Amino acid sequence: MFETFENLESCVRTYCRDFPAVFKRAKGALLWDERGRKYIDFFAGAGALNYGHNNDALKEGLLKYIHEDGIAHGLDLHTEAKQQFIEEFNSIILIPRKLKFRLMFTGPTGSNVVEAALKLARKVTGRTNVAAFTNGYHGMSLGALAATGANSKRRGAGIPLSNIDRYPFDNYFGPDTDTLSYIERLITDASSGFDAPAAFIVETVQGEGGINVASREWLQRLARLARKLGSLLIVDDIQAGCGRTGRFFSFEDAGIQPDLVCLSKSLSGFGLPMSMLLIRPELDIWEPGEHNGTFRGNNLAFVTARLALDYWKAPSFLQNLKQTSDRLNADLQDAVEHYRDIVPIKTRGRGLLHGLVMPSTAVASRVSTLAFSKGVILETCGPTGEVLKLMPPLTISSDHLNEALEVIRESIDRALYDAANSDFVSNSDLNQ
Ligand SMILES: *Cc1c(COP(=O)(O)O)cnc(C)c1O
């Protein structure tokens, strides 16, 4: 059934191994495979489909634009579609939040916007090293990969990944260790071997790293430390941004103002490639073309990205988002309570980015497999894939949310039962 892929597509493919089907159609929070089987999407394109698959408003606008022979590819030429996006992003997102940024369109991947942020921070400060955190994920190109924590990913580089200082994220050593004091001591001590970095690059909620949430206070102290050291603060909001944690930017709750913000995944709102670096205006010291790229002008994405901003004008969108997040959070708290006497499970997250920490990698992987067999697409994350990642489209209906949560519960029940009765032995068990 999958021979074409197995024989001809590179071994590098990954998600398709966890979700073996040939997908054909998608709408909102649902996907269908070629046999007509329905799946509820609790993964949302790794956070690239916050407004759901084939969102009607975005699709109609895009079809109209194409039909009228609107510019599709435009390098960084001025286009009407780009102008409208820039103006509305400024008026709908930035101005109401009292944020002032220049907009830089980079190549369309998240990794590329991270590369731009790292380059600019080094250029602005004249320093080479960037501070990144344990369990951080910033992409796969060499600069972004250096800032990424996971060894399995870093190994692929084939060369030394350098010029990154690794520091412990909030709560890395558990609640009793204040990692920010530790970091501050290391950097300010003249004999520690650590220098002030060009920048700190941080995810406020670590997506790939296991849904680790930095506290408001920790983020505020990090922002203060960065200022004191003359280092820039880069928030990588590629996954946690665009509404995923309940506000447009994930750092709004903490009340901090980063120097640079990386956006990508759900920025276009339609799953079209588009990335943008927000730059505090004084720091915009690029020479023309110093970070260039052929695909910085995906005008189809500008069209859908502008239409997606309409959601942020409607108060009902935020109210629904809050209700859905509360519902998900309550259900997960309930699950933790339910399993308390059987096995300790933890939940963590913000908004519609939540994790359930399973007792082992094998159990998490088994839950994902079982959920898929019952029609729910549920990914795992964390250092060894031990965390179930719950990340539905922000626009999911309460019926689909409930249906998926029920399947996930059943799958956890079954996986824990199987693990307790050890009538399954998986490869990851054997490796442990
Ligand atoms: C996905 C992701 C990236 C990389 O984006 P790509 O488009 O895959 O290159 C970088 N940072 C974070 C936080 C991400 O989630």
The ligand as an SDF file (V2000), in Angstrom:
LIG
                    3D

 15 15  0  0  0  0  0  0  0  0999 V2000
    9.1260   24.2100   13.6190 C   0  0  0  0  0  0  0  0  0  0  0  0
    9.9960   25.0960   14.3870 C   0  0  0  0  0  0  0  0  0  0  0  0
   11.1430   25.6880   13.8240 C   0  0  0  0  0  0  0  0  0  0  0  0
   11.6340   25.3510   12.4390 C   0  0  0  0  0  0  0  0  0  0  0  0
   10.7240   25.6300   11.4460 O   0  0  0  0  0  0  0  0  0  0  0  0
   10.8950   24.8900   10.0080 P   0  0  0  0  0  0  0  0  0  0  0  0
    9.8590   25.5180    9.1430 O   0  0  0  0  0  0  0  0  0  0  0  0
   10.6120   23.4480   10.2540 O   0  0  0  0  0  0  0  0  0  0  0  0
   12.2680   25.1290    9.5340 O   0  0  0  0  0  0  0  0  0  0  0  0
   11.8710   26.5700   14.5970 C   0  0  0  0  0  0  0  0  0  0  0  0
   11.4980   26.8730   15.8570 N   0  0  0  0  0  0  0  0  0  0  0  0
   10.4050   26.3270   16.4290 C   0  0  0  0  0  0  0  0  0  0  0  0
   10.0320   26.7030   17.8190 C   0  0  0  0  0  0  0  0  0  0  0  0
    9.6280   25.4030   15.7250 C   0  0  0  0  0  0  0  0  0  0  0  0
    8.5750   24.8420   16.2910 O   0  0  0  0  0  0  0  0  0  0  0  0
  1  2  1  0
  2  3  1  0
  2 14  2  0
  3  4  1  0
  3 10  2  0
  4  5  1  0
  5  6  1  0
  6  7  2  0
  6  8  1  0
  6  9  1  0
 10 11  1  0
 11 12  2  0
 12 13  1  0
 12 14  1  0
 14 15  1  0
M  END
$$$$
